[in-house]
């Protein structure tokens, strides 16, 4: 669910939001001006909407680690080549 806070002096035109969210179903976004208007609970404890699979976290960590390794290796090789030929 997308919640958009309406601020004083902001561009709070309904047409603006409808244009911005034209491909998003109306029940997936809402605007509010006071925090008390927000739902007290954003998800059901029985079926949370923001579950994260631990294997995804591990896979992402491995990908980031390998990416960092190859970036460092690239910088190191560039330095070595520069030192040899310059």
Backbone as XML, in Angstrom:
<?xml version="1.0"?>
<chain id="A" units="angstrom">
  <residue number="1" name="UNK">
    <atom name="N" x="0.842" y="-1.176" z="0.000"/>
    <atom name="CA" x="0.000" y="0.000" z="0.000"/>
    <atom name="C" x="0.881" y="1.231" z="0.000"/>
  </residue>
  <residue number="2" name="UNK">
    <atom name="N" x="0.523" y="2.205" z="-0.794"/>
    <atom name="CA" x="1.270" y="3.460" z="-0.891"/>
    <atom name="C" x="0.474" y="4.538" z="-0.172"/>
  </residue>
  <residue number="3" name="UNK">
    <atom name="N" x="1.104" y="5.225" z="0.775"/>
    <atom name="CA" x="0.473" y="6.322" z="1.484"/>
    <atom name="C" x="1.201" y="7.612" z="1.140"/>
  </residue>
  <residue number="4" name="UNK">
    <atom name="N" x="0.460" y="8.604" z="0.671"/>
    <atom name="CA" x="1.029" y="9.883" z="0.265"/>
    <atom name="C" x="0.579" y="10.938" z="1.260"/>
  </residue>
  <residue number="5" name="UNK">
    <atom name="N" x="1.548" y="11.601" z="1.882"/>
    <atom name="CA" x="1.226" y="12.638" z="2.854"/>
    <atom name="C" x="0.974" y="13.950" z="2.140"/>
  </residue>
  <residue number="6" name="UNK">
    <atom name="N" x="-0.163" y="14.552" z="2.400"/>
    <atom name="CA" x="-0.503" y="15.855" z="1.835"/>
    <atom name="C" x="0.035" y="16.932" z="2.771"/>
  </residue>
  <residue number="7" name="UNK">
    <atom name="N" x="0.861" y="17.829" z="2.237"/>
    <atom name="CA" x="1.457" y="18.881" z="3.059"/>
    <atom name="C" x="0.892" y="20.231" z="2.658"/>
  </residue>
  <residue number="8" name="UNK">
    <atom name="N" x="0.840" y="21.151" z="3.612"/>
    <atom name="CA" x="0.372" y="22.503" z="3.322"/>
    <atom name="C" x="1.285" y="23.148" z="2.298"/>
  </residue>
  <residue number="9" name="UNK">
    <atom name="N" x="0.699" y="23.754" z="1.271"/>
    <atom name="CA" x="1.477" y="24.415" z="0.233"/>
    <atom name="C" x="2.002" y="23.463" z="-0.825"/>
  </residue>
  <residue number="10" name="UNK">
    <atom name="N" x="1.733" y="22.174" z="-0.677"/>
    <atom name="CA" x="2.203" y="21.185" z="-1.652"/>
    <atom name="C" x="1.256" y="21.086" z="-2.842"/>
  </residue>
  <residue number="11" name="UNK">
    <atom name="N" x="1.705" y="20.400" z="-3.846"/>
    <atom name="CA" x="0.882" y="20.172" z="-5.037"/>
    <atom name="C" x="-0.022" y="18.974" z="-4.772"/>
  </residue>
  <residue number="12" name="UNK">
    <atom name="N" x="-1.115" y="19.235" z="-4.085"/>
    <atom name="CA" x="-2.015" y="18.178" z="-3.629"/>
    <atom name="C" x="-3.209" y="17.974" z="-4.547"/>
  </residue>
  <residue number="13" name="UNK">
    <atom name="N" x="-3.045" y="18.211" z="-5.809"/>
    <atom name="CA" x="-4.123" y="18.086" z="-6.773"/>
    <atom name="C" x="-4.435" y="16.604" z="-7.024"/>
  </residue>
  <residue number="14" name="UNK">
    <atom name="N" x="-5.713" y="16.239" z="-6.921"/>
    <atom name="CA" x="-6.116" y="14.843" z="-7.145"/>
    <atom name="C" x="-5.727" y="14.353" z="-8.532"/>
  </residue>
  <residue number="15" name="UNK">
    <atom name="N" x="-5.819" y="15.210" z="-9.533"/>
    <atom name="CA" x="-5.449" y="14.814" z="-10.896"/>
    <atom name="C" x="-3.976" y="14.441" z="-10.979"/>
  </residue>
  <residue number="16" name="UNK">
    <atom name="N" x="-3.148" y="15.132" z="-10.210"/>
    <atom name="CA" x="-1.715" y="14.827" z="-10.194"/>
    <atom name="C" x="-1.469" y="13.404" z="-9.703"/>
  </residue>
  <residue number="17" name="UNK">
    <atom name="N" x="-2.148" y="13.036" z="-8.631"/>
    <atom name="CA" x="-1.972" y="11.697" z="-8.074"/>
    <atom name="C" x="-2.550" y="10.635" z="-9.002"/>
  </residue>
  <residue number="18" name="UNK">
    <atom name="N" x="-3.696" y="10.923" z="-9.579"/>
    <atom name="CA" x="-4.308" y="9.956" z="-10.493"/>
    <atom name="C" x="-3.442" y="9.734" z="-11.727"/>
  </residue>
  <residue number="19" name="UNK">
    <atom name="N" x="-2.786" y="10.793" z="-12.200"/>
    <atom name="CA" x="-1.875" y="10.655" z="-13.339"/>
    <atom name="C" x="-0.641" y="9.851" z="-12.934"/>
  </residue>
  <residue number="20" name="UNK">
    <atom name="N" x="-0.095" y="10.158" z="-11.760"/>
    <atom name="CA" x="1.115" y="9.473" z="-11.291"/>
    <atom name="C" x="0.871" y="7.986" z="-11.050"/>
  </residue>
  <residue number="21" name="UNK">
    <atom name="N" x="-0.336" y="7.653" z="-10.588"/>
    <atom name="CA" x="-0.648" y="6.272" z="-10.247"/>
    <atom name="C" x="-1.668" y="5.663" z="-11.198"/>
  </residue>
  <residue number="22" name="UNK">
    <atom name="N" x="-1.619" y="6.069" z="-12.449"/>
    <atom name="CA" x="-2.619" y="5.597" z="-13.417"/>
    <atom name="C" x="-2.581" y="4.085" z="-13.616"/>
  </residue>
  <residue number="23" name="UNK">
    <atom name="N" x="-1.401" y="3.461" z="-13.458"/>
    <atom name="CA" x="-1.294" y="2.015" z="-13.643"/>
    <atom name="C" x="-1.367" y="1.247" z="-12.326"/>
  </residue>
  <residue number="24" name="UNK">
    <atom name="N" x="-1.606" y="1.971" z="-11.237"/>
    <atom name="CA" x="-1.697" y="1.354" z="-9.917"/>
    <atom name="C" x="-3.175" y="1.328" z="-9.509"/>
  </residue>
  <residue number="25" name="UNK">
    <atom name="N" x="-3.691" y="0.184" z="-9.108"/>
    <atom name="CA" x="-5.101" y="0.124" z="-8.695"/>
    <atom name="C" x="-5.391" y="1.115" z="-7.562"/>
  </residue>
  <residue number="26" name="UNK">
    <atom name="N" x="-6.578" y="1.710" z="-7.590"/>
    <atom name="CA" x="-6.953" y="2.720" z="-6.593"/>
    <atom name="C" x="-6.910" y="2.201" z="-5.166"/>
  </residue>
  <residue number="27" name="UNK">
    <atom name="N" x="-7.115" y="0.904" z="-4.974"/>
    <atom name="CA" x="-7.085" y="0.369" z="-3.619"/>
    <atom name="C" x="-5.665" y="0.113" z="-3.113"/>
  </residue>
  <residue number="28" name="UNK">
    <atom name="N" x="-4.663" y="0.439" z="-3.922"/>
    <atom name="CA" x="-3.266" y="0.227" z="-3.532"/>
    <atom name="C" x="-2.572" y="1.512" z="-3.101"/>
  </residue>
  <residue number="29" name="UNK">
    <atom name="N" x="-3.253" y="2.680" z="-3.204"/>
    <atom name="CA" x="-2.654" y="3.927" z="-2.761"/>
    <atom name="C" x="-3.724" y="4.822" z="-2.147"/>
  </residue>
  <residue number="30" name="UNK">
    <atom name="N" x="-3.267" y="5.691" z="-1.253"/>
    <atom name="CA" x="-4.181" y="6.597" z="-0.564"/>
    <atom name="C" x="-3.390" y="7.810" z="-0.100"/>
  </residue>
  <residue number="31" name="UNK">
    <atom name="N" x="-4.077" y="8.936" z="0.054"/>
    <atom name="CA" x="-3.422" y="10.133" z="0.566"/>
    <atom name="C" x="-3.940" y="10.427" z="1.970"/>
  </residue>
  <residue number="32" name="UNK">
    <atom name="N" x="-3.130" y="11.139" z="2.760"/>
    <atom name="CA" x="-3.518" y="11.494" z="4.117"/>
    <atom name="C" x="-2.856" y="12.811" z="4.493"/>
  </residue>
  <residue number="33" name="UNK">
    <atom name="N" x="-3.443" y="13.528" z="5.431"/>
    <atom name="CA" x="-2.835" y="14.779" z="5.891"/>
    <atom name="C" x="-2.438" y="14.699" z="7.360"/>
  </residue>
  <residue number="34" name="UNK">
    <atom name="N" x="-2.997" y="13.763" z="8.081"/>
    <atom name="CA" x="-2.690" y="13.593" z="9.495"/>
    <atom name="C" x="-2.359" y="12.118" z="9.731"/>
  </residue>
  <residue number="35" name="UNK">
    <atom name="N" x="-1.339" y="11.881" z="10.524"/>
    <atom name="CA" x="-0.902" y="10.502" z="10.770"/>
    <atom name="C" x="-1.998" y="9.651" z="11.400"/>
  </residue>
  <residue number="36" name="UNK">
    <atom name="N" x="-2.947" y="10.282" z="12.079"/>
    <atom name="CA" x="-4.048" y="9.527" z="12.694"/>
    <atom name="C" x="-4.949" y="8.893" z="11.644"/>
  </residue>
  <residue number="37" name="UNK">
    <atom name="N" x="-4.850" y="9.351" z="10.396"/>
    <atom name="CA" x="-5.654" y="8.780" z="9.316"/>
    <atom name="C" x="-5.089" y="7.455" z="8.807"/>
  </residue>
  <residue number="38" name="UNK">
    <atom name="N" x="-3.840" y="7.170" z="9.149"/>
    <atom name="CA" x="-3.212" y="5.928" z="8.702"/>
    <atom name="C" x="-3.785" y="4.743" z="9.461"/>
  </residue>
  <residue number="39" name="UNK">
    <atom name="N" x="-3.800" y="3.576" z="8.829"/>
    <atom name="CA" x="-4.278" y="2.380" z="9.539"/>
    <atom name="C" x="-3.402" y="2.091" z="10.752"/>
  </residue>
  <residue number="40" name="UNK">
    <atom name="N" x="-4.010" y="1.584" z="11.798"/>
    <atom name="CA" x="-3.257" y="1.232" z="13.008"/>
    <atom name="C" x="-2.326" y="0.054" z="12.740"/>
  </residue>
  <residue number="41" name="UNK">
    <atom name="N" x="-2.745" y="-0.812" z="11.833"/>
    <atom name="CA" x="-1.972" y="-2.013" z="11.529"/>
    <atom name="C" x="-1.905" y="-2.147" z="10.015"/>
  </residue>
  <residue number="42" name="UNK">
    <atom name="N" x="-0.707" y="-2.242" z="9.488"/>
    <atom name="CA" x="-0.541" y="-2.266" z="8.037"/>
    <atom name="C" x="-0.555" y="-3.667" z="7.446"/>
  </residue>
  <residue number="43" name="UNK">
    <atom name="N" x="-0.491" y="-4.692" z="8.270"/>
    <atom name="CA" x="-0.539" y="-6.055" z="7.742"/>
    <atom name="C" x="-1.128" y="-6.993" z="8.780"/>
  </residue>
  <residue number="44" name="UNK">
    <atom name="N" x="-1.535" y="-8.125" z="8.311"/>
    <atom name="CA" x="-2.117" y="-9.160" z="9.143"/>
    <atom name="C" x="-0.995" y="-10.040" z="9.689"/>
  </residue>
  <residue number="45" name="UNK">
    <atom name="N" x="-0.976" y="-10.249" z="10.997"/>
    <atom name="CA" x="0.083" y="-11.073" z="11.597"/>
    <atom name="C" x="0.110" y="-12.489" z="11.045"/>
  </residue>
  <residue number="46" name="UNK">
    <atom name="N" x="-1.034" y="-12.992" z="10.631"/>
    <atom name="CA" x="-1.103" y="-14.350" z="10.106"/>
    <atom name="C" x="-0.469" y="-14.456" z="8.723"/>
  </residue>
  <residue number="47" name="UNK">
    <atom name="N" x="-0.529" y="-13.380" z="7.960"/>
    <atom name="CA" x="-0.009" y="-13.392" z="6.597"/>
    <atom name="C" x="0.688" y="-12.060" z="6.308"/>
  </residue>
  <residue number="48" name="UNK">
    <atom name="N" x="1.859" y="-11.831" z="6.903"/>
    <atom name="CA" x="2.544" y="-10.560" z="6.722"/>
    <atom name="C" x="2.869" y="-10.299" z="5.251"/>
  </residue>
  <residue number="49" name="UNK">
    <atom name="N" x="2.774" y="-9.045" z="4.845"/>
    <atom name="CA" x="3.032" y="-8.703" z="3.445"/>
    <atom name="C" x="4.508" y="-8.503" z="3.157"/>
  </residue>
  <residue number="50" name="UNK">
    <atom name="N" x="5.306" y="-8.404" z="4.197"/>
    <atom name="CA" x="6.712" y="-8.105" z="3.964"/>
    <atom name="C" x="7.634" y="-9.222" z="4.457"/>
  </residue>
  <residue number="51" name="UNK">
    <atom name="N" x="7.265" y="-10.454" z="4.188"/>
    <atom name="CA" x="8.149" y="-11.570" z="4.517"/>
    <atom name="C" x="9.349" y="-11.584" z="3.583"/>
  </residue>
  <residue number="52" name="UNK">
    <atom name="N" x="10.511" y="-11.861" z="4.126"/>
    <atom name="CA" x="11.731" y="-11.945" z="3.332"/>
    <atom name="C" x="12.293" y="-13.349" z="3.487"/>
  </residue>
  <residue number="53" name="UNK">
    <atom name="N" x="12.571" y="-13.969" z="2.372"/>
    <atom name="CA" x="13.150" y="-15.307" z="2.388"/>
    <atom name="C" x="14.626" y="-15.188" z="2.731"/>
  </residue>
  <residue number="54" name="UNK">
    <atom name="N" x="15.071" y="-15.932" z="3.751"/>
    <atom name="CA" x="16.468" y="-15.850" z="4.185"/>
    <atom name="C" x="17.436" y="-16.252" z="3.079"/>
  </residue>
  <residue number="55" name="UNK">
    <atom name="N" x="17.038" y="-17.160" z="2.215"/>
    <atom name="CA" x="17.935" y="-17.562" z="1.129"/>
    <atom name="C" x="18.160" y="-16.394" z="0.172"/>
  </residue>
  <residue number="56" name="UNK">
    <atom name="N" x="17.153" y="-15.521" z="0.000"/>
    <atom name="CA" x="17.337" y="-14.336" z="-0.841"/>
    <atom name="C" x="18.371" y="-13.400" z="-0.240"/>
  </residue>
  <residue number="57" name="UNK">
    <atom name="N" x="18.355" y="-13.263" z="1.083"/>
    <atom name="CA" x="19.331" y="-12.406" z="1.752"/>
    <atom name="C" x="20.730" y="-12.954" z="1.543"/>
  </residue>
  <residue number="58" name="UNK">
    <atom name="N" x="20.901" y="-14.254" z="1.712"/>
    <atom name="CA" x="22.215" y="-14.878" z="1.531"/>
    <atom name="C" x="22.674" y="-14.730" z="0.085"/>
  </residue>
  <residue number="59" name="UNK">
    <atom name="N" x="21.774" y="-15.007" z="-0.873"/>
    <atom name="CA" x="22.142" y="-14.878" z="-2.285"/>
    <atom name="C" x="22.529" y="-13.451" z="-2.634"/>
  </residue>
  <residue number="60" name="UNK">
    <atom name="N" x="21.785" y="-12.469" z="-2.129"/>
    <atom name="CA" x="22.116" y="-11.073" z="-2.391"/>
    <atom name="C" x="23.451" y="-10.692" z="-1.782"/>
  </residue>
  <residue number="61" name="UNK">
    <atom name="N" x="23.740" y="-11.216" z="-0.596"/>
    <atom name="CA" x="25.015" y="-10.929" z="0.056"/>
    <atom name="C" x="26.168" y="-11.512" z="-0.758"/>
  </residue>
  <residue number="62" name="UNK">
    <atom name="N" x="25.992" y="-12.706" z="-1.282"/>
    <atom name="CA" x="27.031" y="-13.329" z="-2.109"/>
    <atom name="C" x="27.245" y="-12.520" z="-3.382"/>
  </residue>
  <residue number="63" name="UNK">
    <atom name="N" x="26.164" y="-12.104" z="-4.016"/>
    <atom name="CA" x="26.278" y="-11.312" z="-5.247"/>
    <atom name="C" x="26.986" y="-9.995" z="-4.964"/>
  </residue>
  <residue number="64" name="UNK">
    <atom name="N" x="26.623" y="-9.329" z="-3.872"/>
    <atom name="CA" x="27.270" y="-8.061" z="-3.533"/>
    <atom name="C" x="28.746" y="-8.271" z="-3.207"/>
  </residue>
  <residue number="65" name="UNK">
    <atom name="N" x="29.051" y="-9.360" z="-2.512"/>
    <atom name="CA" x="30.449" y="-9.645" z="-2.177"/>
    <atom name="C" x="31.275" y="-9.895" z="-3.431"/>
  </residue>
  <residue number="66" name="UNK">
    <atom name="N" x="30.737" y="-10.668" z="-4.353"/>
    <atom name="CA" x="31.458" y="-10.938" z="-5.598"/>
    <atom name="C" x="31.619" y="-9.659" z="-6.420"/>
  </residue>
  <residue number="67" name="UNK">
    <atom name="N" x="30.590" y="-8.837" z="-6.443"/>
    <atom name="CA" x="30.657" y="-7.575" z="-7.166"/>
    <atom name="C" x="31.752" y="-6.688" z="-6.580"/>
  </residue>
  <residue number="68" name="UNK">
    <atom name="N" x="31.798" y="-6.601" z="-5.265"/>
    <atom name="CA" x="32.832" y="-5.814" z="-4.604"/>
    <atom name="C" x="34.206" y="-6.390" z="-4.901"/>
  </residue>
  <residue number="69" name="UNK">
    <atom name="N" x="34.333" y="-7.710" z="-4.863"/>
    <atom name="CA" x="35.613" y="-8.364" z="-5.161"/>
    <atom name="C" x="36.103" y="-7.999" z="-6.565"/>
  </residue>
  <residue number="70" name="UNK">
    <atom name="N" x="35.209" y="-8.094" z="-7.562"/>
    <atom name="CA" x="35.617" y="-7.795" z="-8.928"/>
    <atom name="C" x="35.922" y="-6.314" z="-9.123"/>
  </residue>
  <residue number="71" name="UNK">
    <atom name="N" x="35.244" y="-5.442" z="-8.409"/>
    <atom name="CA" x="35.573" y="-4.020" z="-8.491"/>
    <atom name="C" x="36.952" y="-3.736" z="-7.908"/>
  </residue>
  <residue number="72" name="UNK">
    <atom name="N" x="37.241" y="-4.347" z="-6.769"/>
    <atom name="CA" x="38.556" y="-4.162" z="-6.151"/>
    <atom name="C" x="39.642" y="-4.762" z="-7.033"/>
  </residue>
  <residue number="73" name="UNK">
    <atom name="N" x="39.380" y="-5.932" z="-7.592"/>
    <atom name="CA" x="40.342" y="-6.561" z="-8.492"/>
    <atom name="C" x="40.613" y="-5.680" z="-9.704"/>
  </residue>
  <residue number="74" name="UNK">
    <atom name="N" x="39.573" y="-5.102" z="-10.259"/>
    <atom name="CA" x="39.717" y="-4.214" z="-11.411"/>
    <atom name="C" x="40.578" y="-3.002" z="-11.061"/>
  </residue>
  <residue number="75" name="UNK">
    <atom name="N" x="40.334" y="-2.405" z="-9.918"/>
    <atom name="CA" x="41.137" y="-1.249" z="-9.495"/>
    <atom name="C" x="42.575" y="-1.664" z="-9.277"/>
  </residue>
  <residue number="76" name="UNK">
    <atom name="N" x="42.792" y="-2.807" z="-8.634"/>
    <atom name="CA" x="44.147" y="-3.290" z="-8.381"/>
    <atom name="C" x="44.902" y="-3.528" z="-9.697"/>
  </residue>
  <residue number="77" name="UNK">
    <atom name="N" x="44.261" y="-4.198" z="-10.641"/>
    <atom name="CA" x="44.919" y="-4.460" z="-11.921"/>
    <atom name="C" x="45.213" y="-3.165" z="-12.676"/>
  </residue>
  <residue number="78" name="UNK">
    <atom name="N" x="44.326" y="-2.211" z="-12.602"/>
    <atom name="CA" x="44.562" y="-0.911" z="-13.238"/>
    <atom name="C" x="45.779" y="-0.238" z="-12.619"/>
  </residue>
  <residue number="79" name="UNK">
    <atom name="N" x="45.891" y="-0.297" z="-11.307"/>
    <atom name="CA" x="47.060" y="0.290" z="-10.641"/>
    <atom name="C" x="48.350" y="-0.414" z="-11.033"/>
  </residue>
  <residue number="80" name="UNK">
    <atom name="N" x="48.319" y="-1.743" z="-11.086"/>
    <atom name="CA" x="49.520" y="-2.508" z="-11.459"/>
    <atom name="C" x="49.944" y="-2.162" z="-12.880"/>
  </residue>
  <residue number="81" name="UNK">
    <atom name="N" x="49.014" y="-2.146" z="-13.801"/>
    <atom name="CA" x="49.336" y="-1.828" z="-15.193"/>
    <atom name="C" x="49.864" y="-0.398" z="-15.289"/>
  </residue>
  <residue number="82" name="UNK">
    <atom name="N" x="49.266" y="0.507" z="-14.568"/>
    <atom name="CA" x="49.715" y="1.914" z="-14.579"/>
    <atom name="C" x="51.124" y="2.022" z="-14.026"/>
  </residue>
  <residue number="83" name="UNK">
    <atom name="N" x="51.439" y="1.298" z="-12.971"/>
    <atom name="CA" x="52.775" y="1.359" z="-12.375"/>
    <atom name="C" x="53.806" y="0.741" z="-13.316"/>
  </residue>
  <residue number="84" name="UNK">
    <atom name="N" x="53.468" y="-0.285" z="-14.035"/>
    <atom name="CA" x="54.413" y="-0.942" z="-14.926"/>
    <atom name="C" x="54.700" y="-0.082" z="-16.145"/>
  </residue>
  <residue number="85" name="UNK">
    <atom name="N" x="53.669" y="0.475" z="-16.761"/>
    <atom name="CA" x="53.839" y="1.169" z="-18.034"/>
    <atom name="C" x="53.974" y="2.685" z="-17.916"/>
  </residue>
  <residue number="86" name="UNK">
    <atom name="N" x="53.873" y="3.224" z="-16.726"/>
    <atom name="CA" x="53.996" y="4.689" z="-16.611"/>
    <atom name="C" x="55.245" y="5.026" z="-15.846"/>
  </residue>
</chain>
